[in-house]
Amino acid sequence: MKRILLSIAVIFGTCAFAQEKKSDSTKTKNIEGVTITKQVFKKQSDRLVYDVASSPIAKGNTTFDILKQTPLLSSTDDKTLKIAGKNNVLIYINGRKSNMDAESLAQFLKNTPAENIQKIEVITVPGSEYQVESSDGIINIVLKKKMSDGLNGNMRFSNTQGKYNGSQASFSANYRKDKLGISASLSGGENIEAQTYTLKNSSASSSNESTGDINDPNKNIGGYLNIDYQLNDNSNLALSWNTWANKSYNSTVSLFNTIINKKGTFYTWSKNKEDARSYNNSLNLNYELKTDSLGSKLNVNAAYLNYKRFQFTDNMTYKSNINRDVLGESTQLLQDLPQIINNFSGMVDYIQKFKNDLTISIGGNYNKTKTDNDTKNDSYNFDEDTFEPKPNHFIYDENIYGVYITAEKKFSDKFSGKLGTRYEITNSLGTSDNPPSEALRRIERNYNNFLPYLSLNYAINDKNNLSYSFSSRMRRPSFWEINPVKNKLTDDNYTQNNPFVKASSTYNQELMYMYKNSYFVVLNHSYIKNAITQVPLQGYPKHPDGTTGENLALRYIRTNFGDKQEMSAMIGIQKSFFKQYWTTNFSIGVQHNRNNGSLDMDPTTGDRFKAEDGTDFVYVNNINTTSLLIQTNNTIRLDKAKTWFLGVNFFYIDKQQIELGMLRGLSSLDLSIKKNWNDWTFALNVNDVLRTNIVEIDDYQSNGNYNYIHQNQYKRTFTVSLTYNFGNKKLKKVRDIEGASESIKSRTR
């Protein structure tokens, strides 16, 4: 069921979001009459660095709160983060790629105090040394670390009231003794994710309408353990373990359906129940050897990822009438949908620095992934007294080999550049023992790609900086996307995964101008070939055996959907005024989307969708739109002692065309008040004050077909939190370590 909601919520992933900021403000200390200024936000060669430890907003907030307020980052659904002009964001922690699936990662970030963070690095166009997918950008969260022997840490407790109540708690600690450093965190919580849906689809003489509620209870617990040992002055050994567990029992869907077709008007109830739990564990072993005094070094990583998800759904459809009475059972679909993912990864990097400001990097990686999906689908028709079991064991094996080389050169104090390329070989095989069609029994894909990269940076003077980046990337489908199962919402509306999905290619360009590390202009262009997305296919399904369905059906099919272009232009500011009493981050821009795709058949079943007159139906999206984007985050210090802070945040996204149709405008006003008292921080946050963050999508086709989605996720929430910091406050950043399984981990989401 959560798969269904996650799939339909792809609208969030296809929106281009405004850039969010937080403080480039400067921190000032007077030492014997000399003023020392520290930059909070600055541009480095291939990344933007936000010094959270020097910002006044970190204390008492969560990591997710800080990320939403970091320059160039944004979130509209309070679950996923976006880099301006990017569809996806990969989270790195201390240079290591996070292993968590999307839901677990969001909970982890919301339960980790911002006091643990030293800085946030935003890499809008990653270089060849990074194993990233498609138009992914990277957010690297660098945690603090003890500089002197001893122990420190923090505890955080919070309670959130939305439609339902939820609570969270976390404990983090850092310990250092001589050459040994240990950091650990444990967090958890429980909440109920509530949604109200209205789904409509119609043709000239038929229509379906479903309205009702979805409630998804969640209990989470997880954390991390990092151990770093200095073997000698030139070498370090580190072991990291990340774990997260989620339990979601008694998740329910209750939708009332009104069906109009040639035979009349019918009413049904879809009452679905789901029990699901997932476990995510990963280990990463890293060895670093410094080979000279210039900073040359060897990095060796080995990693193991184990992801397990167990999901059982009971999808029941009842007969009803206009009064919404339950009149008896109609159909039932029992689904057992487990997924087990095992990944072994290795990576070797060598960085050679020369005295003439030249750096050569070379490396390689290997990823071996196996997913095991032993699904069972048992359907009952109570009117016809029939039972139809449809088990299917789908196994997917994938091997990725990659090598890269980059050269980075500082030609002068003003001009520097970076050139690189990555070569990847992908071999995959998917097999099914009882597929819905013979074409699904064995799907083999082998392909290789050259992925060039170029970055140029020109510091015109101390106040002006100009940079340009180009990269070519692949996007491989997530593992759940290629598992050939359907997730049922009603009898006639469901999402369909697709093992035929091919990797897509993306070509990204970015031009950025910065003035005084406070003002910026960003121009982006992305061209996506064979874009992977979700497409609504509507009509009367004509099956390969020649029969045609009686009811108007709507399937949200995961597939390659033509080509797409995204262009954006944004200007922004991140700066403090009035002696740091007011810190503002503001951006405004336009996003232009060019869509060019069509679909006329369900690739997993061979069903062709027909109109009422029997002609083939083709879903077409070739609409271009230009949208306005506005984002602002403001922190106002209310007293001279720096103990009271007021936060005022707002975003607005104009209507724009996405794959599912026309997404209407979205906006949200968020307010917060925070009090610092010694080692304690008290905070109150109110999100979506005006209740304007509600999703609505319209889609009109030339043949008269119409689709509509209304999704209210109850974004208005009140959160009260209490944070306590203890121990030695002398901190420094941790050693940055890049993980081994780069391109694999995000695909479990």
N, C-alpha and C positions, 0 to 999 in steps of 0.2 A: 504493500500500500504506500509506504514511504517512497518506493521506487516510482509509483505513479505520480505522487505529488512532486517528487524531484524532477521527473521527466516533464510534467506540464509546466513546472516553474522554470523551464529552460529560458523563458522570457527574460528572466533576470540576467542569464548568461549572455543573451544576445543584445542587451542594451549597452549603449556606450555611455559611460557615466562621467559626470563632471569631476574635475580634479579637486580633491580635498587637501587642505593644508593644515599644518600646525606649526606655528612659531618658527620663524627664522630669527626670532628675537635675539638680541645680544645680552649676555650676562656680564655685569660689571662689578668689579671689586676694587676698592681703594686701598692701595698699599703704599704708605708713605708718599701720598700725593700723586702716585702714578696710576692711571686708569688702565686696567687690563680687560680687553674685550674678547669674548669667546663666541665664535660663530655656532649657532644652533643648527642651521641648515646651510649646506654648502654643496657645490658641484665638484665631483671628482671625475677622472677621465671617462669612466663608463657607468657611473652611478651617481645618485643623489644621496647624501648622507644626512640623516636627521639625528642630532645628538639629544636623545631623550633625557639622559642624565642631567643635562644642562637646561632643560626646559621646565618651566614652573607648573606644567599641567600633569606631569606623570604621577605624582603622589596621590594615592587613593583611587586611581583608575585601573581598569584591566588592560591587558595587552590588546584586546580587540578594540577597546575604546580609543587607545592611542593610535592604533593602525588606521582607524577611520578618520583620524584628525591629522595624519601624516600628509605632507605635501604630495600631490599627485595620486593619492589613494582615496577610495570612496566605497561606500556600501549603501544599497537601498533596501535590501531585504534582511539586514542584520544577521546574515549567515555567510555571505560570500563577499570577497574584496575584489576590487577592480583597480587596475592602473589605467590612467586616462588613455582612452583609445584602445585598450586591451580587452579581450574577452575573458582571459584567464589570468590567475595569479598563482604562482607556486610559492609556498612558504618554506624558507630555509631557517634553521635555528643553529646559530653558531657555524654557519657555512655548510651544514648538513641538511639535506632535503628531508622534509617531514614525511613520515611514513603513514600518517593517519588519513583515513577517508574523510570526505568533506564535512560530514556531520560531526564526527569525532574531533576534527581539527577546530571547528568553530567553537565547540564546547570547551576544548582545551584552552584556546585563546581567551575565552570569556572568563575562565577561572584562574588565569595566571596574572598576578599583580604586575602593573607596569613598573613598580619599583625594581623589579628584577632585570630591567632592560638598560643596557648601556647606550645602544644606538640602533637605528633602523636604516638599512640600506635599500634603496629602490633602484633596481636595474631594469630600465624600461625595454632595452634591446640587449638581451644577453649575448655574450661572445661565444665563439666556437667551443670554448672549453666547457661550456655548460650543456648538459643533456636536457634540453627543454623541448616541449612540444609546441607546434603551431605558433600562435602569436603570444605565447606565455611570456609574462614578465616575472621578475623574481623580487620577492621581499625577503631580505636576510635580517633576521632578528638576532642581534648580538647581545647576549646576556652578560650581566655583571659577574665579576669573580673576585674573590678575596685577594688582597695584596699582602696582608700580614697574616700570621698564624691566628687561628681562632675560628669562631662560628658567628654567622649572622643569618638573618632570614626574615620572613614575614608571614602573617596569617591574614586571611581575608574571609569575611562572611557577608553574604548579601541575600536579599529577598526581593523577588520581582512579582508585581501584581499586574496581570493583564486580564484576559478573560478568565484565566485560572491563575493560581498562585504557584510560584516556583522558588526554590532556594538553592544556593550554591555555597561551597566552602573550599578553601585551598590552604595548603601549608607548603612553604618553600624554605630551603636551607642551603647555605654554602659553608664549606669547611675547608681549611687549608692547614697543612702541617708539613713544613719543609718543602719537599719536591712533589708532594701529593696534594691534589686538589679534587674535591668532590662537591658536586651540586646535585640536588634532588628536589623533586616536587611531587606532591600528591594532591589531587583535586577531585571533586565530584559534585553531583547535584541531581535534582529531579525537577521536571517541569512537564506540562502538557501543552503541546503545540496544537493550537486550535485554528481551524479554517472554516469558512463558509463559502460554498461554491454555488454558482449558477452557470450551467453549461447548456448552450442552445445550438442546434444545427437544423437547417431546414432547406428544402428545395421548393419547387413550384407548388406541389400538392402534399408534401409530407414534412413532418417535423418531429424532433425530439427535444425535450427540455427536462433537465435534471437540476434540482435545487436541494440543498441540505447542508449538513455539517460533517466535518471530519475532525476527530480528536485523536491525538497521538501522544500517549504518555511516554516519558523517557526517564530512565535512571542511568547516570553515567558515573564512572570512576576511572581514574587513570593518572599517569604521571610520567616522570622521566628520571633517569639516574645517569649522570655523567662522571666518569672517573678519568682524570688526566694525570699522568706521572711523567716527570722529567727524568729521563734516563741519564742524560749528561747535558753539558752546555749546548749541544748541537742536536739532540734528538728527544722526541717526546712520543709517548704511547698513550692512546686514549680509547676508552670503551664507552659506548653509549647504548642505553636501553630505553626505548619508548614503549609505553603500553597504554591501551585504552579499551574499555569495555562499555557496551551500551545494551540496555535491556528495555524493550518496548513491547509490553504485553497488554492485550486488550485495547489495541488501537482500532478505532471504529470509523466506518463510513455509513452515513444514513442519508440517502438521496431519494427524493420522490420524483418519479419519471412520468411525464405526459407524452404519449406516443400517438401521433396522427399519421395514418397512412390510408391506402385505398379502401381498406375494410372498415375504417371508422376511427374512434378515439379510444385509447386504452390507457390504463394507469397501473403502475407497478411501483414497488418499493425495492431499492437496492440497499440491503443491510449487510455490510461486510465487517468481518472481524479478523484481526491479524495479531499474531504473536511472533515477535522477532527479537533476535539478540545477535550481537556481533562482537568480535574480539580482534584486536589489532596489536601485534607485537613485532618489534624489530630490534635487531642488534647491529651495531656498526663498530668495527675495529679499525683504528687509524694509526698509522705510523708516519711520523714526519722527521726528516733528516735535513738539517741545514748543511749545505756543502761548501759555503764560503761566506766571507764577511759582507758580501754585497747583497745577500738575501736570497741567493739561489737555494732551491730546496727540492727534495723528493717527497712525494706524498703517495702512500699506498693505502687503499681502502678495501675492506671486505665486508659484505653486508648480507643479512638474511632477513626476509620479511615473511611473516605468516599472517594471513587475513582470513577470518572465518565469519560467515554470516549464515544464520539459520532463520528461515522465514516460513511460517505456515499461515495460510489465509483460507478463510471460509467465506466465500462470496455467495450470498443467498439473495434470490429475487423472489418477491412475494407479489401476488395479485392484489390489486387495490381498486378503489373507485374515486370519484371526484372529492369525496369527504376524507380521503387518505386513510381509510380503514384497511387493516390487514385482513385479506379474505382467504388466504391459503398459499401454499408453496407453489412456485412455478419452476424455477431451475436452481441448481446449486453447483458451484465449482469449487472443489477442494484442491488447493495447490500447496505442494511442498517444494520450496525453492531455495535449496542450500547453495552456497558458493564458498569454495575453499581456494585460496590463492597462495602459492609458495613461490618465492623469488630468491634466487642466489645471484649476487652481483659482485663484480670486482672492478677496480679502477686503479690505474697507475698514472701519475702526473709528474713531470719533471719541468721545473722552471729554472732557466739559466739567465742570470742577470750579468750584463757586461758594463764596463766602466763608462762607455759612451752612451749611457741611457738607453740601451737596447735590451729588451727582454724577449727571449724565445721560450715558448711553452709547447710542450708536446706530450701527448698522452693517449691512452686507450681505455676502453671499457668493454665489459661483457655482461649481458643480462640474460638469465634463463628463467622463464616464467611458465608455470603450469597452473591452469585453473580447472577445477573439477566441479561440474554442475549436474548433479544427479536429481533432476526434477521429476515431479509426479503431478499430473493434472487429471483429476477424476471428476467428470461432469455427470449430473443427474437431471433428467427431464421428468418431472412428476406427472405431467399431463399424459405423456406417452409411456411412462413407466420404463424408461430406458436408462442404462448406465454405460458410460463410455470412458474407459481409462486411457490416458495418453502419457505414459512415462517416456522420458527421454534423458539419456546420459550424454551430456555434451562435455567434451574435454578439449581444451585449447592449450597447445604448446607453442611457445614463442621464444626465439633466440635472436638477440640483437648484438651485433658487433660494431664497435665504433672506434675510430681514431681521429685525432685532430692535431692541428698545428697552428699556432698563432705567433705573430711577431708584433711587439709593441715598441714604438720608438718615440722618444722625446727629441724632436729636431731642434728645438730652442725653448726658451722659457715661455714662449707663447704658443707654440704649435706642437701637437703630438698626434699620433695616429696608431691604429691597431688594425691588423689585417689577419684574417684566419679562414680556415675551412675545416669542415667536419665531413667525414665519409662514413656512412652507415649502411650496414647490410642487415636486412630483416628477413627471417625465415619463420613462417608460422603455419600451423596445421590445426584445423578444427574438425573434430569428428563427432557424429551423432549416431547412436545405435537405433533410434526410433524417431527419425525426424518427420515433420509434417509433409516434407517433399523429399524426393530422392536427391535433389540437388544439394540438400543440406547434409548429406551423409558424410561427405568429405570435402572440405574447403581448404585449399592450399594456396598460400600467397608467399612469393619470394620477390623482393625488390631491393634496390640499392639506390642511394642518393648522395650527391655532392651538395653540401650546404655551406655556401660562402658567407663571409661576414666582413664588414668594413665599418670602422668608427674613426672619425676625425674630430679633434677638439682644438679650438683656436681661442686662446685668451687674448682678446684684443688689447686689454689693459687690466688694471686691478679691478675695474668695475664692470667690464663687459666680457661675456663669454659666449662663444658660438660653437655648437656641436652638431654633427650629422652622423647617423647610423643607418646601416642596411643589414638585414639578415634574411636568410632563407631557412625555413623550418618545415618539419613534417608534424602532422597531428595524427597519432594512432588512436583508434577508438578505445574508450574505457572498456574494461573487461565485462562489466555488466551489460554494456550496450550490445555486445556480440553474442550474448547468451540467448538462444532463440526461444524465448518465452514471452507470453503476453501477461500484462498486469491489468486485471479487469477492474473497471470502475462501475460500469453498469453492463447489462447484456449487450448493448449496442455501442458503448464507448469504452475503449481500452487503449493502452499503449502496447506497441509491438517492438521488441528488440530485433536486431538484424545481424546475423553473422556474415552477411555479404558486404558489410560496410568496409570500404577501403580507406587507407590513410589519405589524408588531404595534405595539400601543399600550401604554405603561406609565405608571402613575400612582404616584409615590413620595412618601412622607411620612416625616419623621424628626424626632424630638424628642430633644435631647441636653442633659444636665445635667453640668456640670463643677465640681469643687471643688478649689481650690488648684492648678489645672492639673495635678493628679496623679490625681484620682479622677473617674470618669465613669459615667454611665448613658445608654445609647442605646436608644431604641425605634424600630423600623422597620416600615413597612408598604408593600408593593408589590402592585399589582394589574396583572396582565398580560392583555391581551385579544388573542386570536388568537396565543398564544405560539408562537414558532418553536422547534421542538425535533426530536428524533429518536425515532421510534416503532417498536417491533418489531411487525411484522404477520406472523402465523404461520398456516399452514394449507395446503390444497391449492389452488394458484392456478388459478382458472377464467378462461381467456383470452377476449377479446371474440369470437374465432372459434368459441367453444363448447367447445373442448377443455379438459381439466383435467389438471394435472400429476400424475405418479404419486407423487412423493416429497413428504414434509412439508417445506415451505420456510419460511425465516425471512428477511424483508427488514427492514433498518433504514432506514426511510423518513424523509427530511427533510420536514417539513410543518408547517402550522399546526395545533396540537393544543389546541383549546378555550381556556379561561381558567384562570388560575392566580393564587393569592395566596400571598405569603410574608410572615410576621410574625416578628419577633425582638425579644427583650429581653435586654440584656447589661449587666453591671456590670464595671468594671475599675479597675486601678490601674497607674500607671507612676511609679516613685519610687526614690530611692536611700536606703540606710540605712547606718549604721555608718561615717559619714564617707566615703561613696561606695565602700566596699569591696564592697557588694552593691547592684546595680541590678536591679530586677525589674519585669517587665511581666506582669500576670496579668489574665485575664478569664474570666468564666463566664456562660453565658446559655442561653436556650432558643430554638429555631427551630420555628415551626409552618408546615407546608406544606399547602395546600389545592389539590388537583388536580381538574380537571373537564374531561376530554377523551375522545374516542372516534374510531376510524378503522376503516373497513370496506373500503377500496379503495386500490390503488396508483394515485395520481393521474396518474402518468406513462405507464402502460401500459393502464389501465382494467381490470387484473386484479382480480377479486373473490375473496377467500379463503374457501374452504369448509371446513366440518368434515367428518368421515368420513361423516356421514349426509346430506351434501349441503346442509345449511342454511348460510346466510351466517354468516361469523365476523366479529364486531366486537370490536376491541381496546378495552377500557375501562379508564380509570384515574381513579377518583373517590375515591381513598383519601386520608385526612387523617392526618398524623402530627405528633407533637411530639417534638423531640430535644434532648438535652443537648449543649452545646458548652463545651469547656474549652481554654484556651491559656495557656501561660506561657513566658516567655523570661527567663533570668537570666544576668547577667554578674558574676562574683566576682573581685575584684582580689586576687591572692595575695601581693603584696609592697608595701611602703611606697613604693618607687621607681616604681610603676606600669609595670612591665615584664612581669609575668606575669598572664594572665587566664584564667579557666576559664568556659566557657559551658555552660549546661544548659537545653535547650529541650524542650518537650513539648506535643503537642496531642492532643485526643480529640474525635471526632465520633460521636455516638450514631447508631444506625440510623435511616433516614428514607426516606420514599417519594419517588422521583423518577420521571421519565417512563418509564424503562426497567424500573422495578420497585422492590423494596425494597433499598436500599443498606445493607449491614451496617456495623457500627461500624468506624471507622478510627482509628488512633493512631500516633504516632511519638515516640521519644525520641532527641534529637540531642545530642551532646557535642562540645566543642571545647576546645583548649588553644592559647594564643597567647603568643609572646615578642617584645617590642619591644627592639631593640638599636640605638641610634643611629638611622640612617636605614633600618635593615633590620627586617623583621617576618617571623617564622617562625610558621606555624600548622598545626595538625592538626585536621581535622574528621571526625567519625564520625556518619553519618546513619542513622536507623532502626535503632538498636542492637538492639531487640527483635524486628525483622522483623515488625512489626504493621501496616505500611502496605501492605496487600494488598486489592484491590477484589474484593468479592463481591456479586452482585445476584441476587435471586430475584424471579420474577413468576409468580403463580398467577392464572389466569382462571377465571371461574365455569363455563365449559364444559369444564374439565378440562385446558386447555392450560397448559404450564409452560415457562418460560425460565430459564436460569441462565448467569451469566457469572462466571468466576474469572480475574482478571488480576493477575499478579505482574510488576511492573516492576523488580524487584531494586533497591529503594530503599536497601538497606544499602550504603553506600559509605564509603571512606576517602580523604580528600583531604589532600595535603601541599602547602603553598604557600609561596612566598618572594616578598616585595615589597621593592623598593628605591625610595626617594624621593630626588630630587636637585634642586639648583638653589635659587633664591630662594623662601623660604617665605612671603613677604608676599602674602597673597591676599585677594581680595574676590569677591563674587558677580557673575555676569554679568548683563547686561541681559536682562530677561524679554521674550521675543518669542513671540507667538502665530502659529502656522502658518496657511496658507490652506486646505489641504484637510483639514478637521477630521473630517468624518464618513465619509470615503472610506477612509482608510488602513488602519484596523483590519479592514476587510471583505475584505482580501486573505488573511487567515489561514485 
